[in-house]
């Protein structure tokens, strides 16, 4: 059950698979080469997962900030992102630029080299610790882990930034505005009886349509200075709503001529219409 013991066996497996790959002629047996590459991918993913748990146990208050992850597109936030970063670093160090431009790759190579050297040092130190005192983490072990965690985070941010346009602080703030709008919309709908707490607690599927519809009305009439403010230019709005700028203006103009009773009737109908 000890994490250092788990790390030892995970590290042994990575070492064994790498040795098999190095001893294989890929041209003579390409199918076995692909099998071993898949085994390496899985064994490295397991090794990183154990290392992550060790860092959480050993240096929980010294971890490098991962706040930058909110800037990444959601499709990149997958469970195997760390393993993908490790593979990218290995490719860069070998001079292979699979996903990035050559100029970006040249700038990233020093970070990739530092990361992989740090990982090798971590593997050596943790193997030695697992064989001597597998239940403790002395200060030299902690220092090595802190350095690796920092280098990994720095490489991850730099590499992803070279792949995609990460969200700016303004875009993140606009997303938070939308979250607040939806929360206030739900609170108002509960107060007016459009929705019930049981519907929310039971994850009623209709809410996927109801809440966004009500949020549009709330954003245009109830909270006109929020994320749906039409006093802003389309470029200043969230990318979720900016393509519908002109349509939102027409909806707002129509809503303004409704009486309170007609608005209530409209909102109730939006809670039931499919």
N, C-alpha and C positions, 0 to 999 in steps of 0.2 A: 504493500500500500504506500510505501514511501516514494515521494516524487523523484528523488535522486536515483532510486533504484529503477523506476520506470524510465527515467532519462537514459540510464546506462544501457538498457536493453533496446530502447528506441534508437540510440546512437549506434549500437552494434549492428542493427539491421541496416541502417543507412550505409555504414562502412562496408558491410558485406555486399550490398547491391552495387555500390560504386566499384568494388573490386571485380565483380562479375562483368560489369559493363566494360571496364578497362581491359579485361582479358578476352573480350569477344570481338571478333571481326564482323563489324556491322554489315559489310558488303557480302560476306559469305552467308550470314544468317540474319537478314533484316527483320524477320518476324520475331525472333527471339530478342533482338535488340529493342524492338518496340515494347515487348512484354516487360523487359527489364526497366525501360524508361518509365513505364506506368508504375512499376513497383517502386522505383525511386521517388516518383511524385508522391505516392501514397505514404511511403516511409518518411519522407521529409515533412509532409503535412502533419504526421503523427508526432514527429520530433518537435516541430514548432509548437504544436498544441501542448505538449508536456512542458516545454520551455516557458510558454505563456503562463501556465499554472504555477510554475516555480517562481516566476517573477512576481506574480500576484501574492504568493506566500512570503517571498523573501524581501521584496522591495516595494510593497504596496504604496507607500507614501513618496517614493522617489521615481515613480514611473514618469516618462516623458509625456507631456500633454498630447492627447489625440483629438483636441477640439477641431483640428483642421478637417476631420472626417466629414463634418457637416457641409463642407464646401464641395465634396465629391458628388458626382451624379449618383443617383440611387442604384443604378444598374451595376455600379462598381462595388457597392458595399455588400460583398458576398463573403461566405465563411472562409473561402480559400484565398482571400486577397493576400494574406501574408505569404503563403506559399508561392503565389504568382509573383510577388515582389522578389522573393529569393531566386526564382527561376530567371526573372528579368535581370537581376544583378549578375548572375552567372553568365548569361548571354552577353551582357555588356562587357564583362571582363574578358570574354573570349573574342570580342570584336564583332559580335553579331548584333545587328540592330533590327530586331523583328518588328517592333511597334513604333519606334521613335525615329525621327530624322537623324541622319548621321552626325550633324553638328550638335544636336541635343545629346546624342549618345556619347559623343566625345567629352562633353561637359559632365555627364553623369558617371563616367567610368571611374573617376577618383572616389566618388561616394560609394559606388558599387564595390570597389576594391577594399575600402575601409570597412564596409559592412561585412563582407565575406571573411576578411581577416579577423574581425571581431567575433564572428560566429565560430570560427575555428578555435579561437582562444577560449570562448565560452564552453565549447565541447570538451576541450582538453581539461579545463579547470573543473568542470562538473563531473567528468569521468573520474578524475583523481579524487574529488571529494566523495563521490559515491562509493569508492573503494576503501576510503579511510574512515570518514565519519558521515554516513548517509543521512544523519538526522539533524545536521547543523549547517549553517551558512556563515562562515567567518567573514570578516570584513573584506579580504581580498576577493572572495567570491562575489560579494555584493557589488563591489566596485566594477568588476568585469560585466556583471549583468546590467548595471546602470548605464555603462558605456554602450553596450550592445543595444539596449532599448532606445537610447537617444539616436544612435546611428541608423537604426532601422526606421524610426519615425521620420528622420530627416530625409532618408532615401525615398521612403514611400511618398512623402509630400512632393519632393522634387520630380520623381518619376511620373506620378499621376498628372502633375501640372504640365508636364511636357506632352502628355497624351491628349488631354481634354482641357477645355476651358473650365477651371474650377469656379465655383460660385463666388461672387464678390460679397463683401460685407453688406452692401445694399440689397443684393438678392436674398441673402439670408434673412435680413430684417423684414423684407416684404413677405417672405414665407411665414415668419413669425406673426406678422400682422394678420395674415389669412387664418392662421390657427386661432388667434384671439377672436377674430370675426366669427368663426364657426362655433367657438365656445359660447360667445355671447348670444349667438343665434339660437343655440340649443337651450340656453338658460331662459331666453325670452319665450321660446316655443313651449317650454314646460310651464312657465308662468301663465301663459295664455290658454293652455290646455290643448295646444295643437299636437303635442306629443306627450307620452307618459314615461315615467321612469322605468316601467316594466318593459316598454319597447326598447329602450336603450340597454338595459341590463340583459335582455334576451337577444341582443344583436339583430333586431328586426331588419330583414333585407330591404324593406321599403325605405329605410332611413338613408340608404346610399343615394337615393334620388331626392328624398324630401329635404334633407338638411342643406344640400347645395342650392336647391331652389329657394328655400327660405333665406339662405345666406345672401343670395343676390338681392333680394328685396331689402334685407336688413342693411346691406352694404350701400345700397342706392338711396334709401330713405331714412333709416334709423341712425346709421353711423356714416353719414356722407363724407366725413373726413378720413375714413379708414382706407383700406387697400383698394376699394372700388371707387375712390374719389375721382370724379370726372373733371375735376379742376386740374389734375395732373395731365401731362401729355402721355400718349400711349407708351412711350419709351420709359416713362417713370413708373409705370404700373408693373405688377408681376406678369411674368410671361404666360401665366395661366389665363389671365384676363385680357391682356393687351391686344390679342388678335380680334377680340369682340368689342373693341372700344366703341365703334359707331352703333352697334346693336345695343350695347348697354345704354347709350344715350337715348335711343328710341324707347327702350323699356322704362327708363327713368321718367321720360316725358309722359308716357302713358300712366305710370303709377301716380304721378302728381295730380292727375285730374280725378282720381278715385276718392270717394268719401271714406271715412273711417270704417263704415259698415261694409262697403264694397271691398276695401283692402282686406278686412278680416275674412270675408267670404272667399276672396282669391287665395289667401294663404291656407285656409282650411281645405280648399279644393286641391292645392298643390300637395297637401299631405296625404291625399287619397288617390290622386290620379296616377296612372302607370305611365 
